């Protein structure tokens, strides 16, 4: 008999769903069906139509899906419809890009030869998605993979199993042929075996650094690519000329949205010393205005973190930093935290240094760390002093200066005057321990196809 797992809501500890992990026989059936699918043979226009219908089916259930998402992982209900909207935006844009991105490349004419490069699908793509943005992280890989002619097998976090099931239902409603898309609920040991299975041709993983290492190890004996979108300790730099009200409003949101449970949440903020006091004062005031509570209530804009053990790990980083001399500016317990240990209020820390764990390791919670710096050079040095490199933001009206400073940053994305956002026309990628490979944009299609050259002599 297969083992079972439960999705426990962080809202009140209730059981949202209980499911069985897939047996070895069930997994074998999914992989064999994917291998036998006729999806890859369909013309691109037919694949685009089917994927469009798949997206339509998801969007049609937007309200119910938003309710389920709040229940599964605790994000305020006022925000969860935005994730379904983001799913649609990214999916529609990838459909629009497909013709150009998957068209053959034709070199300059050469007398006596016909030459071209076509992009062929890799085969079966395994998508491993996390709980924190379960719709957005999965769409980044699922839609372009399907458009490119790959079959997709999805495994979602046990915290958001209903997302995988709803995607499976949408695929059926859209009429995707058998084996084109499937999901499985499986434990880590089973997924390691799936990664090592010869019927898997590519893996797209979003999650922790340790999870990425485990996937990398599982694929070590195989010559397949593994796309890894891992953690972050994303920095921001507020220059002396920054519009402070704009910077504060956006950086507070970038730090605390989704309770800070985002790989690209802003966790380190460096502020020019001439404006540091004013920035910090405004930042603390806005942090104190957050309403922590039941995420099903419309007034709530900060829900619980996903699990009590996550809350304990976040608080441990804060407590350690305070014991080492950091100053905490938000009173504890924060209003609303009496609901339970998973209800963790926002925190703002100053008087920090880079020897502290909280300035080096991912926190993944509603904590913002603020340090004053003397100039641009000092800010860049501090921003790069990290084993992570996912995104970084610079706050200044001088866009040319932002671009010059951005060129020196060790990061996958450089923002100016915004943060914590994705643009489907741009690749989502990281450096150092934030991962490798890319999703979205035309570059994302390159990672989901292989080139084949035609060198035909007349």
N, C-alpha and C positions, 0 to 999 in steps of 0.2 A: 504494500500500500504506500502511495506517495506521501511525503510529509506535507503538512499544511502550514500556512502562514496567515497572519492577520495584519490588516491595516488598521492601526489604532489612531483615532483622531486626536491631535494635540489640543483640540478645543475643550474636550470634556472627558477624554479617555474612552470614549465609546468605540465599538468595533464597527468600522465602516464597511469592511469586506473581509471575508475569509475564503481563501482559495487553496487548492492543491498545487504544489510544484509539479511541473511536467515530469512524467516518467521518461526513462531512456527510450522506451518504445515510441512515446509521443514525440519526443524531440527528433528521433530518426525519421518519423513520418513527415514532420514539418520540413526537414532539410531535403528529403527525397522529393517532396512535392515542389519545393522551390526549384530544384535542379531540373525537374521535368516540365516546368511551366513554359508556356508559349509566349510569355510576355515580351521577351527580348526580340522576338521575330516580328512584333507589330510595328508598323510604320510610326514615326515620331508623332505625326498628327493624331493618330489614334491614341497613343500614350498620353499626349497632352489633353485630349478630351476626357479620357478616363481619370486622369489625375485631377482635372478641373472638377469633375463630378464628385470625386473623393473629397476635395476641399469643400464643395457645396454642402455635402452631407454633414461635415463637421460644423460648419457655420450655422446650418439650420437648427442645430441643437445647442446653440451658444449659451442660452440662459441655464439650461439644465447642467451643462458641462461646467459652467462657472460655479454653480452650487456645489457640485461634486468636488471640484478642485479645492474650494474653501474647506470643505469637510475633511478632505484627505490630508492637506498639509498646512492649513491654518491661515492662509493669506486672507486679509479682509475681503469680504464679498464685494465691496465697492470697487476693488481693483481686479478681481479675477476675470471679468469679461474682457479686459484689455489684453490678457494673454491669448485668448481665442482670436481677438482682432489682430494681434501680432502674428499669430499662426497664419491667418489668411493673407496678411500683407506680404509676408515672406514667400508663401507658397505661390501666390499670384505672380509675384515678380520673377520667381524662378521659372515659371511656365512661360512668361514673356521672353526670358533670356534664352530659352532652350534652343530655338532655331539657330540663332547665331553661334551659341556656345558649342553646339553639337554638329555644326556643319563641317564638311571636309575643308581642310586647309590646302590651298593650291599654290605651289611655289611659282615664281616667274617662269614663263614659257621657255622651254629648251627644245631646240629643233631635234626631231627624231624621237622624242620621248613624251610619254604621258606620265605626269607625276602628281600625286596627291597624298594627303595624310587623312585617314578617317579615324574617328574616335569610337572604339567598341566598348560595350559594357564589360565590367569586370566579372560579373556573374552574380553571386549571392552576397549581399552586404548585410552584415550583422550590426544592428544599431543598438547600443547600450545607453539608455537615457536615465538621468537622475530625477529626483522628486522636486527640486526647487523651482524649476521652470519646465515642467514635463511636456507641455505642448510645444514650447519654443525650441527647446534643445532637440527634440525629436524631428521637428519639421525641417530643421537645417540640413539633415541628412536624408530623411525619407523621401522628400519630394524630388530633389535633384537626382537621387539614386534611381528612383522609378522612371523619371523622365529620360535618363540616360540608357534605360533598358535593363537595369539591374533588377533582380528580385530582392525583396527586403524582408528580413526577419528581425522583429523588434523584441527586445527585452527591457521592460521598464522596472524601476525601483519597486520594491514591495510596499513602499509608502504611497505610491500612486498607481496601483494596478488597474484601476478603472479607466485611466487614460489609454492604456494599451488596448483594453477591450473596446472602448469607444472607437478607436482608430480601426480596429478590426471590423466593427460593424459598419463604419463608413466605407471601408474598402468593398464590403459585400454590396452595400446599397449602390455604390458607383459601378458595380459590375466588373471589377478587376478580375481577370481570369485566375483560375486556381493556381496557387503557388506564387502569385506575384507579390502578395503581401501576407504576412502571418506574424503573430505574436506568440510569445511563450512566457509563462511564469516559471522561473528557474532559479535555483540557488547558485552561489558562487562556484562551487565545485563543478556543477553541470555546465555553467557558462565557460569555464576554463576548458572543458572537454569540447564544447562547441567551437570555440576559437581555434582549437587544434585540429578540428575536423576538416578534411580536404574539400568538403562541399562548401566551405565558407571561403570567399575570395577577398574579402576586405572587412575591416572592423572600424566602426565609428564609435568612439567611447567619449562620453562626457561625465566627469566626476572628479574624484580626489586624485592627488598625486599617487598615493599608495594603490588606489584602484587602477590607475593607468599603468603602474609598474606591473601589477598582476596580469593585466591584459597583455602587456608587452612580453612577459615571461611565457604566457600560454602560447603565444604565436612565435616564440623564439626559434623553433625548429622548422618554420615554414617561411617561404619567400612571398609573403603577402604584406601589403601595407597596412599599418594601423594608424588611424587618425585619432589623436588624443587632444581633447579640450579639457584642461585640468584646472588647478586652482589659481588663485590670484591674491595679491596683497597690494591692490591697485592704489597708486598715489595720485595726488592732485597738487598743483602748485598755484597759489594765488599771488600774482605779482602786485607790486605797489600800485600799479595803474588800474587794477581790476575794478569793475563795478561791484562793490561789495554786496549790495542787496541781492543782485542776480546770482553772484557766486554762492552766497550763503543759502539762498532758497534751493538752488540746484544741488549743492553738495550735501545739504541735510537730506534731501530726497535720495541722492545717490548713495548715502551711507545707510539709511534706515528703511528704504523701500523693501518690502518682502522681509522685514526684520533683519536686513543686512545679509540675507541668505542668497547671495548671488556671487558667482565667480568674479564678476566685474564690479562688485560693490566697492565704493571708495572707503578704504580703511586707513590710509595715511594722508594727512593734509599738511602741506608745508606752506607757510604764509610769510610773506616778506615782513620783516620785523617792524617796518614803519606802519603797517596796518594790522598787525597780528592781534592787538588787544581789541580793536573794534570788531574785527571779524569774529574772534572767539566769543565775545560778549553776545553778538547777534546769533551766532550758531547755537549757543547754549539756550538762549531764550526760545528759539524755534524748536529745539529738541524737547524742551519742557512742555511745549504746547501739544505734543503728540498724545493721542488718546489710545491707551492700551486697554484692550478688552476683548469681549467675545467678537470674533471676526464676522459673525453673521449680522451684527448690529451695524446699521448704516453709518453711525457716528464714529465707529472704530476705524482708525487708520494705522494701527499697529497691532498685529495679532501675536499669538504665541510663536515661539520657535518650534521646530518640527517635533522635537522629542525632549523629554526632561534631561536625558544624558547630554544632549547638545547644549542645553542651557547651562548645565554644570560646567562643561568644558569652556564655554564662553566666559562665565563668571570667574573661573579659575585663572584665566589669562588676565582679567581685570584685577583680581585680588593680588596676583603676583606682582603686577606692575605697580599697584598702589604701595605694596610692601617695600618695593624698591625705590619709592620716592615719587611716583606719578601722582597727580592730583585728579580726583574724580569730581566732576562738576554737577552731576545730576544725583539728587537724593535717592537713596535706596531704603526701603523698598519703594519702587515707583508706583504711582496710582494705577490700580488695576492688577498688580502682581499678586494680590491676595487670591486670585482665581486658581493659582497653582504654579508649580515650579517651572513649567514651560513658558509662563507669561513673564518675559524678561523685558524690562523697560529699556529705553535708549540710554547710552552712556557716552560722555565726552571726557576725554583724558588730555591733560597737558603735563608739562614738566617731564618729558619723556626723553629716552635716548635709545640708540639702536642696539644696545646690548640686551634690551628687554625682549622677551618672547613675543609680546604683543606687537612689536614693531618688525618682527621677522617672520612669524608664522601666520598663516591664514586664520582669522577669527571666525568668519562666517556667522556673524551675529550683529546686533544693533549697537556697535561700538565705533566711535570715531576718535582717532588720535591726531592731535594738532600740535605741530612744532613750528616755531619761528625760525626763519633762515635769513641770512644777511644779504644774499644776492642771488642772481640766476645760477651762477656756478655752484653755489652751495646747495641750491634746490635740486639741480640735476644730479649732483653726486649722491644726495640722500635718496632721490627717487630710484636711482639705479642700484642702490645698496640693498638688493633683495635677490633671492633665488627665483622669484617669480617675474613674469613679464607679459601680462595679458593686455591691460589698457593703462593709459595715463592721461591726465587732463591738465591743461594749462589755461589759466583764467586771466585774460588780458584783452583789451580792445586792439592791440597791435598784432594782427594776424601774421604779418611777415616775421615778427620776432617769435611768435608761437611756433611757426614752421621751422625756424632756425634751431630753436631749443628742442623741438620735437625730433629733429634729425639726430640728436645726441642721446635720445632716450632708448633704452633697451626694452622694447615693448612691441606688442603686435598691432596695437591701435593707438594713435595719438589723437586726442580730442582737444578742441579749443572751445571754451565757454559752454561745454556740455559734458556729460559723463553718463556711464551706465546705460548705453544705448547701442543698438545694432542697426546698420543700414544694409539691406539685402544686396545692394549694389557693390558693397565692399566686403572683402574677405574677413571672416572671423578666425583669428589665428593668434597663437601665443609663442613666446620664446622662453628659453631656459625651462624651468620646471612647470611653466604654464602650458606646455604641450608642443605638438608638432602637427603639421598638416593644416588644412583650411577647409571651412565650409562657407556657403553662400558665395555670391558674385560669380563671374565667369571662372575664376580660379577654383571655386568649389567643384565645378564640373570636371576640371582636370584631374582631381583626386579620385573621381568616381568612374573614370574611363581609362582605357589604355590606347596609345596611338598605334596605328598600323599603317605602314608606308607602302604605297603602290609605286613601283619603279618599272614602268613598262616601256620597253624599247620597240619601236615600230619595225 
